[in-house]
Amino acid sequence: MEEIKKVAGKGDYVSKDDAKKQKDTKKPKKNKGPNIFQRFGAKCKDVFSELKKVSWPTFAKVLKQTGIVLAVVVIFLVVITAFDSGLTALVGLIGKGN
């Protein structure tokens, strides 16, 4: 006589052998994909293909934009230095008053 048991989570009663078969079929199967080196190689290939699509600026344009950045930095340097000198002179005047 077959032993009968209730399957967890289900209302059906099944034999022990059937329960074992159901348990065995529910095991997750490993999905064999590419290994880490193949994935890394594919990623590098994708990066280089994307870099080929980039529109790179000309050397003249790079020099022009670098000059603009340097000019803005110098302007801010002058403004901040003047502001700092003004505040230093103001603090000096306030300190002499005591």
C-alpha positions in Angstrom: 0.0 0.0 0.0 1.4 3.4 -1.0 1.8 6.0 1.7 -0.2 9.1 0.9 0.6 12.6 2.1 -0.6 16.1 1.5 1.6 18.3 -0.6 2.5 21.5 1.1 0.6 24.5 -0.2 -1.7 22.3 -2.3 -5.0 20.7 -1.4 -4.2 17.5 -3.3 -3.1 14.2 -1.7 -0.3 12.4 -3.6 1.8 9.4 -3.0 5.3 9.7 -1.6 6.9 8.8 -4.9 4.9 11.5 -6.8 5.9 14.1 -4.1 9.6 13.2 -4.6 9.2 13.6 -8.4 7.5 16.9 -8.0 10.2 18.1 -5.6 13.0 17.0 -8.0 11.4 18.8 -11.0 11.2 22.1 -9.0 14.9 22.5 -8.6 16.2 25.6 -10.4 18.2 24.8 -13.4 21.4 26.8 -13.8 21.5 29.0 -16.9 25.0 28.5 -18.4 25.9 31.8 -19.8 29.2 33.2 -21.0 32.0 33.3 -18.3 33.4 36.4 -16.8 36.2 36.8 -19.4 33.8 36.5 -22.3 31.5 39.1 -20.7 34.5 41.4 -20.1 35.7 41.1 -23.7 32.2 41.8 -25.0 31.9 44.9 -22.8 35.3 46.2 -24.0 34.2 45.6 -27.6 31.0 47.6 -26.9 32.9 50.5 -25.4 35.3 50.8 -28.3 32.4 50.6 -30.8 30.7 53.4 -28.9 33.9 55.5 -28.9 34.0 55.3 -32.7 30.6 56.9 -32.8 31.7 60.0 -30.8 32.3 63.2 -32.7 35.6 64.4 -31.5 36.4 68.2 -31.6 39.1 69.6 -33.7 42.4 70.7 -32.2 41.6 74.4 -32.9 38.3 74.1 -31.1 39.9 72.5 -28.1 42.5 75.3 -27.9 39.7 78.0 -28.2 37.6 76.4 -25.5 40.7 76.0 -23.2 41.5 79.7 -23.7 38.0 80.6 -22.7 38.1 78.5 -19.6 41.5 80.0 -18.6 40.2 83.6 -19.2 37.1 83.0 -17.0 39.4 81.6 -14.2 41.7 84.6 -14.4 38.7 87.0 -14.2 37.3 85.3 -11.2 40.8 85.3 -9.6 41.0 89.0 -10.0 37.4 89.6 -8.6 37.9 87.4 -5.6 41.4 88.9 -4.9 39.9 92.4 -5.0 37.0 91.4 -2.7 39.4 89.8 -0.3 41.8 92.8 -0.3 38.8 95.1 0.4 37.6 93.0 3.3 41.1 92.8 4.7 41.4 96.6 4.6 38.0 97.0 6.2 38.9 94.6 9.0 42.2 96.5 9.5 40.3 99.8 9.8 37.8 98.3 12.3 40.7 96.8 14.3 42.6 100.2 14.6 39.5 101.8 16.0 39.9 100.0 19.4 
